[in-house]
Amino acid sequence: MGRPATKPARLKDGFYIEVKNQGSGGVLIRRDTEEQMQMAAADYSRMKNVTILGEMKSDKWVNKQNKKKKK
């Protein structure tokens, strides 16, 4: 099995949204452009809870938004 990782995972540069069902953990989805992220958020918001996290650059959030969209 081996040892567990001690370093946290690094996220790639891009725009992120979190998609989850009510009462469960979420999944982060990355898109290259803000327009693509907005389109993905609109698509997923029909059936899931969507949180727009913002843009990640060099392991730092550039513009953290935290907007929630529900079904």
PDB file of N, CA, C, O and CB in Angstrom:
ATOM      1  N   MET A   1       0.813  -1.197   0.000  1.00  0.00           N
ATOM      2  CA  MET A   1       0.000   0.000   0.000  1.00  0.00           C
ATOM      3  C   MET A   1       0.855   1.258   0.000  1.00  0.00           C
ATOM      4  O   MET A   1       0.607   2.166  -0.794  1.00  0.00           O
ATOM      5  CB  MET A   1      -0.924   0.000   1.193  1.00  0.00           C
ATOM      6  N   GLY A   2       1.829   1.331   0.849  1.00  0.00           N
ATOM      7  CA  GLY A   2       2.708   2.494   0.843  1.00  0.00           C
ATOM      8  C   GLY A   2       2.248   3.581   1.807  1.00  0.00           C
ATOM      9  O   GLY A   2       1.223   3.460   2.478  1.00  0.00           O
ATOM     10  N   ARG A   3       3.025   4.619   1.850  1.00  0.00           N
ATOM     11  CA  ARG A   3       2.725   5.739   2.743  1.00  0.00           C
ATOM     12  C   ARG A   3       1.752   6.697   2.087  1.00  0.00           C
ATOM     13  O   ARG A   3       1.775   6.858   0.867  1.00  0.00           O
ATOM     14  CB  ARG A   3       4.007   6.479   3.136  1.00  0.00           C
ATOM     15  N   PRO A   4       0.901   7.332   2.867  1.00  0.00           N
ATOM     16  CA  PRO A   4       0.008   8.338   2.299  1.00  0.00           C
ATOM     17  C   PRO A   4       0.774   9.614   1.948  1.00  0.00           C
ATOM     18  O   PRO A   4       1.831   9.888   2.515  1.00  0.00           O
ATOM     19  CB  PRO A   4      -1.129   8.657   3.278  1.00  0.00           C
ATOM     20  N   ALA A   5       0.244  10.371   1.029  1.00  0.00           N
ATOM     21  CA  ALA A   5       0.884  11.620   0.607  1.00  0.00           C
ATOM     22  C   ALA A   5       0.866  12.629   1.753  1.00  0.00           C
ATOM     23  O   ALA A   5      -0.122  12.743   2.479  1.00  0.00           O
ATOM     24  CB  ALA A   5       0.176  12.206  -0.642  1.00  0.00           C
ATOM     25  N   THR A   6       1.959  13.352   1.902  1.00  0.00           N
ATOM     26  CA  THR A   6       2.025  14.366   2.949  1.00  0.00           C
ATOM     27  C   THR A   6       1.840  15.764   2.382  1.00  0.00           C
ATOM     28  O   THR A   6       1.480  16.692   3.107  1.00  0.00           O
ATOM     29  CB  THR A   6       3.351  14.276   3.686  1.00  0.00           C
ATOM     30  N   LYS A   7       2.085  15.911   1.098  1.00  0.00           N
ATOM     31  CA  LYS A   7       1.947  17.198   0.443  1.00  0.00           C
ATOM     32  C   LYS A   7       0.551  17.315  -0.170  1.00  0.00           C
ATOM     33  O   LYS A   7       0.079  16.356  -0.781  1.00  0.00           O
ATOM     34  CB  LYS A   7       3.038  17.383  -0.635  1.00  0.00           C
ATOM     35  N   PRO A   8      -0.126  18.462  -0.027  1.00  0.00           N
ATOM     36  CA  PRO A   8      -1.439  18.596  -0.656  1.00  0.00           C
ATOM     37  C   PRO A   8      -1.332  18.642  -2.183  1.00  0.00           C
ATOM     38  O   PRO A   8      -0.319  19.075  -2.733  1.00  0.00           O
ATOM     39  CB  PRO A   8      -2.141  19.855  -0.144  1.00  0.00           C
ATOM     40  N   ALA A   9      -2.381  18.193  -2.846  1.00  0.00           N
ATOM     41  CA  ALA A   9      -2.389  18.191  -4.312  1.00  0.00           C
ATOM     42  C   ALA A   9      -2.402  19.620  -4.839  1.00  0.00           C
ATOM     43  O   ALA A   9      -3.025  20.500  -4.246  1.00  0.00           O
ATOM     44  CB  ALA A   9      -3.609  17.409  -4.853  1.00  0.00           C
ATOM     45  N   ARG A  10      -1.714  19.847  -5.951  1.00  0.00           N
ATOM     46  CA  ARG A  10      -1.685  21.169  -6.582  1.00  0.00           C
ATOM     47  C   ARG A  10      -2.713  21.206  -7.697  1.00  0.00           C
ATOM     48  O   ARG A  10      -2.871  20.238  -8.441  1.00  0.00           O
ATOM     49  CB  ARG A  10      -0.266  21.504  -7.130  1.00  0.00           C
ATOM     50  N   LEU A  11      -3.408  22.322  -7.808  1.00  0.00           N
ATOM     51  CA  LEU A  11      -4.393  22.496  -8.865  1.00  0.00           C
ATOM     52  C   LEU A  11      -3.748  23.180 -10.066  1.00  0.00           C
ATOM     53  O   LEU A  11      -2.882  24.040  -9.911  1.00  0.00           O
ATOM     54  CB  LEU A  11      -5.600  23.313  -8.359  1.00  0.00           C
ATOM     55  N   LYS A  12      -4.179  22.789 -11.262  1.00  0.00           N
ATOM     56  CA  LYS A  12      -3.680  23.424 -12.481  1.00  0.00           C
ATOM     57  C   LYS A  12      -4.255  24.822 -12.616  1.00  0.00           C
ATOM     58  O   LYS A  12      -5.272  25.141 -11.998  1.00  0.00           O
ATOM     59  CB  LYS A  12      -4.029  22.581 -13.721  1.00  0.00           C
ATOM     60  N   ASP A  13      -3.611  25.657 -13.419  1.00  0.00           N
ATOM     61  CA  ASP A  13      -4.120  26.992 -13.693  1.00  0.00           C
ATOM     62  C   ASP A  13      -5.401  26.882 -14.517  1.00  0.00           C
ATOM     63  O   ASP A  13      -5.487  26.065 -15.434  1.00  0.00           O
ATOM     64  CB  ASP A  13      -3.058  27.849 -14.433  1.00  0.00           C
ATOM     65  N   GLY A  14      -6.387  27.699 -14.191  1.00  0.00           N
ATOM     66  CA  GLY A  14      -7.649  27.685 -14.920  1.00  0.00           C
ATOM     67  C   GLY A  14      -8.783  28.183 -14.043  1.00  0.00           C
ATOM     68  O   GLY A  14      -8.555  28.695 -12.947  1.00  0.00           O
ATOM     69  N   PHE A  15      -9.988  28.032 -14.525  1.00  0.00           N
ATOM     70  CA  PHE A  15     -11.184  28.489 -13.836  1.00  0.00           C
ATOM     71  C   PHE A  15     -11.911  27.277 -13.265  1.00  0.00           C
ATOM     72  O   PHE A  15     -12.083  26.276 -13.961  1.00  0.00           O
ATOM     73  CB  PHE A  15     -12.108  29.296 -14.792  1.00  0.00           C
ATOM     74  N   TYR A  16     -12.341  27.355 -12.002  1.00  0.00           N
ATOM     75  CA  TYR A  16     -12.894  26.201 -11.308  1.00  0.00           C
ATOM     76  C   TYR A  16     -14.326  26.438 -10.846  1.00  0.00           C
ATOM     77  O   TYR A  16     -14.708  27.540 -10.451  1.00  0.00           O
ATOM     78  CB  TYR A  16     -12.028  25.848 -10.126  1.00  0.00           C
ATOM     79  N   ILE A  17     -15.113  25.343 -10.913  1.00  0.00           N
ATOM     80  CA  ILE A  17     -16.434  25.297 -10.298  1.00  0.00           C
ATOM     81  C   ILE A  17     -16.487  24.018  -9.468  1.00  0.00           C
ATOM     82  O   ILE A  17     -15.785  23.050  -9.760  1.00  0.00           O
ATOM     83  CB  ILE A  17     -17.594  25.343 -11.380  1.00  0.00           C
ATOM     84  N   GLU A  18     -17.319  24.022  -8.439  1.00  0.00           N
ATOM     85  CA  GLU A  18     -17.543  22.829  -7.637  1.00  0.00           C
ATOM     86  C   GLU A  18     -18.966  22.365  -7.883  1.00  0.00           C
ATOM     87  O   GLU A  18     -19.906  23.152  -7.778  1.00  0.00           O
ATOM     88  CB  GLU A  18     -17.290  23.100  -6.120  1.00  0.00           C
ATOM     89  N   VAL A  19     -19.129  21.091  -8.211  1.00  0.00           N
ATOM     90  CA  VAL A  19     -20.432  20.514  -8.520  1.00  0.00           C
ATOM     91  C   VAL A  19     -20.703  19.429  -7.497  1.00  0.00           C
ATOM     92  O   VAL A  19     -19.864  18.554  -7.283  1.00  0.00           O
ATOM     93  CB  VAL A  19     -20.487  19.948  -9.980  1.00  0.00           C
ATOM     94  N   LYS A  20     -21.896  19.478  -6.847  1.00  0.00           N
ATOM     95  CA  LYS A  20     -22.223  18.433  -5.882  1.00  0.00           C
ATOM     96  C   LYS A  20     -23.720  18.242  -5.761  1.00  0.00           C
ATOM     97  O   LYS A  20     -24.512  19.133  -6.067  1.00  0.00           O
ATOM     98  CB  LYS A  20     -21.633  18.762  -4.525  1.00  0.00           C
ATOM     99  N   ASN A  21     -24.085  17.056  -5.306  1.00  0.00           N
ATOM    100  CA  ASN A  21     -25.465  16.757  -4.966  1.00  0.00           C
ATOM    101  C   ASN A  21     -25.726  17.248  -3.553  1.00  0.00           C
ATOM    102  O   ASN A  21     -24.789  17.455  -2.783  1.00  0.00           O
ATOM    103  CB  ASN A  21     -25.763  15.237  -5.097  1.00  0.00           C
ATOM    104  N   GLN A  22     -26.970  17.431  -3.215  1.00  0.00           N
ATOM    105  CA  GLN A  22     -27.316  17.890  -1.875  1.00  0.00           C
ATOM    106  C   GLN A  22     -26.910  16.827  -0.856  1.00  0.00           C
ATOM    107  O   GLN A  22     -27.268  15.657  -0.994  1.00  0.00           O
ATOM    108  CB  GLN A  22     -28.833  18.203  -1.771  1.00  0.00           C
ATOM    109  N   GLY A  23     -26.164  17.240   0.165  1.00  0.00           N
ATOM    110  CA  GLY A  23     -25.770  16.335   1.233  1.00  0.00           C
ATOM    111  C   GLY A  23     -24.574  15.444   0.936  1.00  0.00           C
ATOM    112  O   GLY A  23     -24.325  14.501   1.687  1.00  0.00           O
ATOM    113  N   SER A  24     -23.831  15.702  -0.122  1.00  0.00           N
ATOM    114  CA  SER A  24     -22.667  14.879  -0.427  1.00  0.00           C
ATOM    115  C   SER A  24     -21.482  15.766  -0.785  1.00  0.00           C
ATOM    116  O   SER A  24     -21.615  16.981  -0.933  1.00  0.00           O
ATOM    117  CB  SER A  24     -22.977  13.899  -1.575  1.00  0.00           C
ATOM    118  N   GLY A  25     -20.326  15.132  -0.922  1.00  0.00           N
ATOM    119  CA  GLY A  25     -19.115  15.861  -1.275  1.00  0.00           C
ATOM    120  C   GLY A  25     -19.152  16.341  -2.712  1.00  0.00           C
ATOM    121  O   GLY A  25     -19.950  15.860  -3.515  1.00  0.00           O
ATOM    122  N   GLY A  26     -18.293  17.284  -3.032  1.00  0.00           N
ATOM    123  CA  GLY A  26     -18.303  17.883  -4.359  1.00  0.00           C
ATOM    124  C   GLY A  26     -17.120  17.465  -5.213  1.00  0.00           C
ATOM    125  O   GLY A  26     -16.159  16.862  -4.735  1.00  0.00           O
ATOM    126  N   VAL A  27     -17.219  17.803  -6.486  1.00  0.00           N
ATOM    127  CA  VAL A  27     -16.168  17.536  -7.463  1.00  0.00           C
ATOM    128  C   VAL A  27     -15.763  18.863  -8.085  1.00  0.00           C
ATOM    129  O   VAL A  27     -16.621  19.652  -8.482  1.00  0.00           O
ATOM    130  CB  VAL A  27     -16.643  16.515  -8.558  1.00  0.00           C
ATOM    131  N   LEU A  28     -14.460  19.115  -8.173  1.00  0.00           N
ATOM    132  CA  LEU A  28     -13.975  20.333  -8.812  1.00  0.00           C
ATOM    133  C   LEU A  28     -13.845  20.096 -10.311  1.00  0.00           C
ATOM    134  O   LEU A  28     -13.311  19.075 -10.744  1.00  0.00           O
ATOM    135  CB  LEU A  28     -12.617  20.777  -8.204  1.00  0.00           C
ATOM    136  N   ILE A  29     -14.335  21.046 -11.095  1.00  0.00           N
ATOM    137  CA  ILE A  29     -14.241  20.968 -12.550  1.00  0.00           C
ATOM    138  C   ILE A  29     -13.494  22.194 -13.046  1.00  0.00           C
ATOM    139  O   ILE A  29     -13.825  23.322 -12.680  1.00  0.00           O
ATOM    140  CB  ILE A  29     -15.654  20.866 -13.211  1.00  0.00           C
ATOM    141  N   ARG A  30     -12.475  21.969 -13.887  1.00  0.00           N
ATOM    142  CA  ARG A  30     -11.636  23.058 -14.387  1.00  0.00           C
ATOM    143  C   ARG A  30     -11.934  23.315 -15.854  1.00  0.00           C
ATOM    144  O   ARG A  30     -12.134  22.383 -16.633  1.00  0.00           O
ATOM    145  CB  ARG A  30     -10.142  22.734 -14.193  1.00  0.00           C
ATOM    146  N   ARG A  31     -11.962  24.591 -16.219  1.00  0.00           N
ATOM    147  CA  ARG A  31     -12.086  25.002 -17.617  1.00  0.00           C
ATOM    148  C   ARG A  31     -10.982  26.018 -17.908  1.00  0.00           C
ATOM    149  O   ARG A  31     -10.480  26.683 -17.002  1.00  0.00           O
ATOM    150  CB  ARG A  31     -13.512  25.606 -17.914  1.00  0.00           C
ATOM    151  N   ASP A  32     -10.612  26.127 -19.187  1.00  0.00           N
ATOM    152  CA  ASP A  32      -9.511  27.011 -19.575  1.00  0.00           C
ATOM    153  C   ASP A  32      -9.900  28.484 -19.566  1.00  0.00           C
ATOM    154  O   ASP A  32      -9.083  29.330 -19.203  1.00  0.00           O
ATOM    155  CB  ASP A  32      -9.013  26.634 -20.945  1.00  0.00           C
ATOM    156  N   THR A  33     -11.131  28.809 -19.957  1.00  0.00           N
ATOM    157  CA  THR A  33     -11.550  30.214 -20.027  1.00  0.00           C
ATOM    158  C   THR A  33     -12.753  30.444 -19.128  1.00  0.00           C
ATOM    159  O   THR A  33     -13.458  29.507 -18.754  1.00  0.00           O
ATOM    160  CB  THR A  33     -11.883  30.619 -21.481  1.00  0.00           C
ATOM    161  N   GLU A  34     -12.971  31.698 -18.792  1.00  0.00           N
ATOM    162  CA  GLU A  34     -14.096  32.051 -17.933  1.00  0.00           C
ATOM    163  C   GLU A  34     -15.427  31.793 -18.635  1.00  0.00           C
ATOM    164  O   GLU A  34     -16.400  31.395 -17.996  1.00  0.00           O
ATOM    165  CB  GLU A  34     -14.000  33.517 -17.508  1.00  0.00           C
ATOM    166  N   GLU A  35     -15.469  32.016 -19.930  1.00  0.00           N
ATOM    167  CA  GLU A  35     -16.691  31.772 -20.699  1.00  0.00           C
ATOM    168  C   GLU A  35     -17.066  30.285 -20.669  1.00  0.00           C
ATOM    169  O   GLU A  35     -18.235  29.943 -20.491  1.00  0.00           O
ATOM    170  CB  GLU A  35     -16.513  32.249 -22.157  1.00  0.00           C
ATOM    171  N   GLN A  36     -16.079  29.408 -20.842  1.00  0.00           N
ATOM    172  CA  GLN A  36     -16.337  27.975 -20.772  1.00  0.00           C
ATOM    173  C   GLN A  36     -16.803  27.566 -19.382  1.00  0.00           C
ATOM    174  O   GLN A  36     -17.671  26.704 -19.241  1.00  0.00           O
ATOM    175  CB  GLN A  36     -15.088  27.193 -21.155  1.00  0.00           C
ATOM    176  N   MET A  37     -16.223  28.189 -18.351  1.00  0.00           N
ATOM    177  CA  MET A  37     -16.624  27.890 -16.978  1.00  0.00           C
ATOM    178  C   MET A  37     -18.074  28.289 -16.743  1.00  0.00           C
ATOM    179  O   MET A  37     -18.829  27.541 -16.123  1.00  0.00           O
ATOM    180  CB  MET A  37     -15.707  28.610 -15.980  1.00  0.00           C
ATOM    181  N   GLN A  38     -18.474  29.472 -17.237  1.00  0.00           N
ATOM    182  CA  GLN A  38     -19.854  29.925 -17.069  1.00  0.00           C
ATOM    183  C   GLN A  38     -20.832  28.998 -17.785  1.00  0.00           C
ATOM    184  O   GLN A  38     -21.913  28.716 -17.269  1.00  0.00           O
ATOM    185  CB  GLN A  38     -20.010  31.356 -17.589  1.00  0.00           C
ATOM    186  N   MET A  39     -20.453  28.520 -18.978  1.00  0.00           N
ATOM    187  CA  MET A  39     -21.314  27.595 -19.717  1.00  0.00           C
ATOM    188  C   MET A  39     -21.464  26.265 -18.970  1.00  0.00           C
ATOM    189  O   MET A  39     -22.561  25.711 -18.902  1.00  0.00           O
ATOM    190  CB  MET A  39     -20.748  27.348 -21.128  1.00  0.00           C
ATOM    191  N   ALA A  40     -20.372  25.761 -18.416  1.00  0.00           N
ATOM    192  CA  ALA A  40     -20.419  24.511 -17.657  1.00  0.00           C
ATOM    193  C   ALA A  40     -21.259  24.680 -16.398  1.00  0.00           C
ATOM    194  O   ALA A  40     -22.018  23.780 -16.037  1.00  0.00           O
ATOM    195  CB  ALA A  40     -19.000  24.048 -17.290  1.00  0.00           C
ATOM    196  N   ALA A  41     -21.134  25.823 -15.723  1.00  0.00           N
ATOM    197  CA  ALA A  41     -21.925  26.078 -14.517  1.00  0.00           C
ATOM    198  C   ALA A  41     -23.413  26.115 -14.853  1.00  0.00           C
ATOM    199  O   ALA A  41     -24.235  25.599 -14.095  1.00  0.00           O
ATOM    200  CB  ALA A  41     -21.494  27.404 -13.855  1.00  0.00           C
ATOM    201  N   ALA A  42     -23.759  26.717 -15.974  1.00  0.00           N
ATOM    202  CA  ALA A  42     -25.167  26.768 -16.390  1.00  0.00           C
ATOM    203  C   ALA A  42     -25.691  25.372 -16.713  1.00  0.00           C
ATOM    204  O   ALA A  42     -26.828  25.046 -16.373  1.00  0.00           O
ATOM    205  CB  ALA A  42     -25.334  27.690 -17.612  1.00  0.00           C
ATOM    206  N   ASP A  43     -24.878  24.549 -17.364  1.00  0.00           N
ATOM    207  CA  ASP A  43     -25.296  23.183 -17.699  1.00  0.00           C
ATOM    208  C   ASP A  43     -25.517  22.339 -16.448  1.00  0.00           C
ATOM    209  O   ASP A  43     -26.543  21.671 -16.322  1.00  0.00           O
ATOM    210  CB  ASP A  43     -24.253  22.517 -18.595  1.00  0.00           C
ATOM    211  N   TYR A  44     -24.560  22.367 -15.524  1.00  0.00           N
ATOM    212  CA  TYR A  44     -24.654  21.540 -14.324  1.00  0.00           C
ATOM    213  C   TYR A  44     -25.705  22.047 -13.339  1.00  0.00           C
ATOM    214  O   TYR A  44     -26.241  21.260 -12.559  1.00  0.00           O
ATOM    215  CB  TYR A  44     -23.310  21.477 -13.640  1.00  0.00           C
ATOM    216  N   SER A  45     -26.011  23.342 -13.358  1.00  0.00           N
ATOM    217  CA  SER A  45     -26.940  23.903 -12.369  1.00  0.00           C
ATOM    218  C   SER A  45     -28.362  23.386 -12.553  1.00  0.00           C
ATOM    219  O   SER A  45     -29.182  23.517 -11.645  1.00  0.00           O
ATOM    220  CB  SER A  45     -26.936  25.419 -12.452  1.00  0.00           C
ATOM    221  N   ARG A  46     -28.670  22.801 -13.709  1.00  0.00           N
ATOM    222  CA  ARG A  46     -30.004  22.239 -13.914  1.00  0.00           C
ATOM    223  C   ARG A  46     -30.261  21.033 -13.023  1.00  0.00           C
ATOM    224  O   ARG A  46     -31.400  20.795 -12.622  1.00  0.00           O
ATOM    225  CB  ARG A  46     -30.188  21.848 -15.365  1.00  0.00           C
ATOM    226  N   MET A  47     -29.208  20.259 -12.703  1.00  0.00           N
ATOM    227  CA  MET A  47     -29.417  19.033 -11.938  1.00  0.00           C
ATOM    228  C   MET A  47     -28.608  18.940 -10.656  1.00  0.00           C
ATOM    229  O   MET A  47     -28.857  18.037  -9.856  1.00  0.00           O
ATOM    230  CB  MET A  47     -29.099  17.870 -12.787  1.00  0.00           C
ATOM    231  N   LYS A  48     -27.658  19.826 -10.424  1.00  0.00           N
ATOM    232  CA  LYS A  48     -26.776  19.759  -9.254  1.00  0.00           C
ATOM    233  C   LYS A  48     -26.634  21.143  -8.624  1.00  0.00           C
ATOM    234  O   LYS A  48     -27.050  22.146  -9.203  1.00  0.00           O
ATOM    235  CB  LYS A  48     -25.384  19.201  -9.647  1.00  0.00           C
ATOM    236  N   ASN A  49     -26.044  21.181  -7.434  1.00  0.00           N
ATOM    237  CA  ASN A  49     -25.679  22.445  -6.801  1.00  0.00           C
ATOM    238  C   ASN A  49     -24.298  22.844  -7.302  1.00  0.00           C
ATOM    239  O   ASN A  49     -23.363  22.046  -7.249  1.00  0.00           O
ATOM    240  CB  ASN A  49     -25.702  22.331  -5.238  1.00  0.00           C
ATOM    241  N   VAL A  50     -24.167  24.075  -7.789  1.00  0.00           N
ATOM    242  CA  VAL A  50     -22.920  24.542  -8.390  1.00  0.00           C
ATOM    243  C   VAL A  50     -22.398  25.745  -7.608  1.00  0.00           C
ATOM    244  O   VAL A  50     -23.140  26.681  -7.312  1.00  0.00           O
ATOM    245  CB  VAL A  50     -23.129  24.908  -9.886  1.00  0.00           C
ATOM    246  N   THR A  51     -21.112  25.703  -7.282  1.00  0.00           N
ATOM    247  CA  THR A  51     -20.431  26.832  -6.649  1.00  0.00           C
ATOM    248  C   THR A  51     -19.301  27.268  -7.570  1.00  0.00           C
ATOM    249  O   THR A  51     -18.437  26.463  -7.917  1.00  0.00           O
ATOM    250  CB  THR A  51     -19.888  26.454  -5.220  1.00  0.00           C
ATOM    251  N   ILE A  52     -19.300  28.532  -7.966  1.00  0.00           N
ATOM    252  CA  ILE A  52     -18.222  29.064  -8.805  1.00  0.00           C
ATOM    253  C   ILE A  52     -17.091  29.496  -7.887  1.00  0.00           C
ATOM    254  O   ILE A  52     -17.266  30.386  -7.054  1.00  0.00           O
ATOM    255  CB  ILE A  52     -18.717  30.262  -9.700  1.00  0.00           C
ATOM    256  N   LEU A  53     -15.934  28.868  -8.038  1.00  0.00           N
ATOM    257  CA  LEU A  53     -14.803  29.147  -7.155  1.00  0.00           C
ATOM    258  C   LEU A  53     -13.918  30.273  -7.672  1.00  0.00           C
ATOM    259  O   LEU A  53     -13.389  31.044  -6.871  1.00  0.00           O
ATOM    260  CB  LEU A  53     -13.975  27.901  -6.973  1.00  0.00           C
ATOM    261  N   GLY A  54     -13.742  30.393  -8.981  1.00  0.00           N
ATOM    262  CA  GLY A  54     -12.942  31.472  -9.547  1.00  0.00           C
ATOM    263  C   GLY A  54     -11.727  30.957 -10.285  1.00  0.00           C
ATOM    264  O   GLY A  54     -11.697  29.808 -10.726  1.00  0.00           O
ATOM    265  N   GLU A  55     -10.722  31.815 -10.419  1.00  0.00           N
ATOM    266  CA  GLU A  55      -9.533  31.492 -11.208  1.00  0.00           C
ATOM    267  C   GLU A  55      -8.359  31.138 -10.308  1.00  0.00           C
ATOM    268  O   GLU A  55      -8.107  31.807  -9.306  1.00  0.00           O
ATOM    269  CB  GLU A  55      -9.160  32.662 -12.118  1.00  0.00           C
ATOM    270  N   MET A  56      -7.643  30.078 -10.676  1.00  0.00           N
ATOM    271  CA  MET A  56      -6.446  29.641  -9.971  1.00  0.00           C
ATOM    272  C   MET A  56      -5.240  29.909 -10.862  1.00  0.00           C
ATOM    273  O   MET A  56      -5.210  29.485 -12.017  1.00  0.00           O
ATOM    274  CB  MET A  56      -6.534  28.130  -9.583  1.00  0.00           C
ATOM    275  N   LYS A  57      -4.231  30.624 -10.316  1.00  0.00           N
ATOM    276  CA  LYS A  57      -2.978  30.886 -11.031  1.00  0.00           C
ATOM    277  C   LYS A  57      -1.829  30.719 -10.060  1.00  0.00           C
ATOM    278  O   LYS A  57      -1.804  31.357  -9.008  1.00  0.00           O
ATOM    279  CB  LYS A  57      -2.967  32.314 -11.664  1.00  0.00           C
ATOM    280  N   SER A  58      -0.882  29.871 -10.401  1.00  0.00           N
ATOM    281  CA  SER A  58       0.306  29.628  -9.575  1.00  0.00           C
ATOM    282  C   SER A  58      -0.069  29.263  -8.141  1.00  0.00           C
ATOM    283  O   SER A  58       0.494  29.802  -7.187  1.00  0.00           O
ATOM    284  CB  SER A  58       1.211  30.860  -9.577  1.00  0.00           C
ATOM    285  N   ASP A  59      -1.022  28.345  -7.997  1.00  0.00           N
ATOM    286  CA  ASP A  59      -1.481  27.853  -6.692  1.00  0.00           C
ATOM    287  C   ASP A  59      -2.110  28.926  -5.815  1.00  0.00           C
ATOM    288  O   ASP A  59      -2.129  28.776  -4.593  1.00  0.00           O
ATOM    289  CB  ASP A  59      -0.334  27.237  -5.957  1.00  0.00           C
ATOM    290  N   LYS A  60      -2.625  30.004  -6.398  1.00  0.00           N
ATOM    291  CA  LYS A  60      -3.315  31.048  -5.639  1.00  0.00           C
ATOM    292  C   LYS A  60      -4.593  31.426  -6.363  1.00  0.00           C
ATOM    293  O   LYS A  60      -4.636  31.454  -7.593  1.00  0.00           O
ATOM    294  CB  LYS A  60      -2.409  32.293  -5.443  1.00  0.00           C
ATOM    295  N   TRP A  61      -5.634  31.715  -5.594  1.00  0.00           N
ATOM    296  CA  TRP A  61      -6.898  32.162  -6.180  1.00  0.00           C
ATOM    297  C   TRP A  61      -6.761  33.618  -6.589  1.00  0.00           C
ATOM    298  O   TRP A  61      -6.404  34.464  -5.769  1.00  0.00           O
ATOM    299  CB  TRP A  61      -8.081  31.976  -5.183  1.00  0.00           C
ATOM    300  N   VAL A  62      -7.040  33.915  -7.848  1.00  0.00           N
ATOM    301  CA  VAL A  62      -6.929  35.278  -8.361  1.00  0.00           C
ATOM    302  C   VAL A  62      -8.175  36.079  -7.990  1.00  0.00           C
ATOM    303  O   VAL A  62      -8.080  37.182  -7.453  1.00  0.00           O
ATOM    304  CB  VAL A  62      -6.726  35.271  -9.896  1.00  0.00           C
ATOM    305  N   ASN A  63      -9.344  35.509  -8.282  1.00  0.00           N
ATOM    306  CA  ASN A  63     -10.595  36.204  -7.967  1.00  0.00           C
ATOM    307  C   ASN A  63     -11.600  35.187  -7.449  1.00  0.00           C
ATOM    308  O   ASN A  63     -12.400  34.645  -8.211  1.00  0.00           O
ATOM    309  CB  ASN A  63     -11.160  36.956  -9.217  1.00  0.00           C
ATOM    310  N   LYS A  64     -11.554  34.938  -6.164  1.00  0.00           N
ATOM    311  CA  LYS A  64     -12.436  33.952  -5.567  1.00  0.00           C
ATOM    312  C   LYS A  64     -13.835  34.541  -5.486  1.00  0.00           C
ATOM    313  O   LYS A  64     -14.024  35.619  -4.921  1.00  0.00           O
ATOM    314  CB  LYS A  64     -11.930  33.519  -4.165  1.00  0.00           C
ATOM    315  N   GLN A  65     -14.830  33.833  -6.054  1.00  0.00           N
ATOM    316  CA  GLN A  65     -16.161  34.398  -6.179  1.00  0.00           C
ATOM    317  C   GLN A  65     -17.159  33.811  -5.196  1.00  0.00           C
ATOM    318  O   GLN A  65     -17.873  34.568  -4.538  1.00  0.00           O
ATOM    319  CB  GLN A  65     -16.658  34.202  -7.565  1.00  0.00           C
ATOM    320  N   ASN A  66     -17.238  32.483  -5.070  1.00  0.00           N
ATOM    321  CA  ASN A  66     -18.164  31.795  -4.170  1.00  0.00           C
ATOM    322  C   ASN A  66     -19.625  32.145  -4.420  1.00  0.00           C
ATOM    323  O   ASN A  66     -20.338  32.530  -3.493  1.00  0.00           O
ATOM    324  CB  ASN A  66     -17.818  32.116  -2.749  1.00  0.00           C
ATOM    325  N   LYS A  67     -20.069  32.018  -5.645  1.00  0.00           N
ATOM    326  CA  LYS A  67     -21.484  32.176  -5.972  1.00  0.00           C
ATOM    327  C   LYS A  67     -22.115  30.797  -6.011  1.00  0.00           C
ATOM    328  O   LYS A  67     -21.535  29.859  -6.559  1.00  0.00           O
ATOM    329  CB  LYS A  67     -21.679  32.923  -7.333  1.00  0.00           C
ATOM    330  N   LYS A  68     -23.297  30.669  -5.433  1.00  0.00           N
ATOM    331  CA  LYS A  68     -23.969  29.367  -5.439  1.00  0.00           C
ATOM    332  C   LYS A  68     -25.178  29.423  -6.363  1.00  0.00           C
ATOM    333  O   LYS A  68     -25.958  30.376  -6.346  1.00  0.00           O
ATOM    334  CB  LYS A  68     -24.398  28.955  -4.003  1.00  0.00           C
ATOM    335  N   LYS A  69     -25.309  28.381  -7.165  1.00  0.00           N
ATOM    336  CA  LYS A  69     -26.480  28.241  -8.014  1.00  0.00           C
ATOM    337  C   LYS A  69     -27.146  26.938  -7.660  1.00  0.00           C
ATOM    338  O   LYS A  69     -26.483  25.903  -7.599  1.00  0.00           O
ATOM    339  CB  LYS A  69     -26.112  28.295  -9.524  1.00  0.00           C
ATOM    340  N   LYS A  70     -28.441  26.964  -7.424  1.00  0.00           N
ATOM    341  CA  LYS A  70     -29.170  25.738  -7.095  1.00  0.00           C
ATOM    342  C   LYS A  70     -30.058  25.359  -8.240  1.00  0.00           C
ATOM    343  O   LYS A  70     -30.255  26.134  -9.176  1.00  0.00           O
ATOM    344  CB  LYS A  70     -29.995  25.902  -5.816  1.00  0.00           C
ATOM    345  N   LYS A  71     -30.599  24.153  -8.165  1.00  0.00           N
ATOM    346  CA  LYS A  71     -31.463  23.633  -9.216  1.00  0.00           C
ATOM    347  C   LYS A  71     -32.583  24.576  -9.573  1.00  0.00           C
ATOM    348  O   LYS A  71     -33.393  24.269 -10.447  1.00  0.00           O
ATOM    349  CB  LYS A  71     -32.034  22.321  -8.806  1.00  0.00           C
TER     350      LYS A  71
END
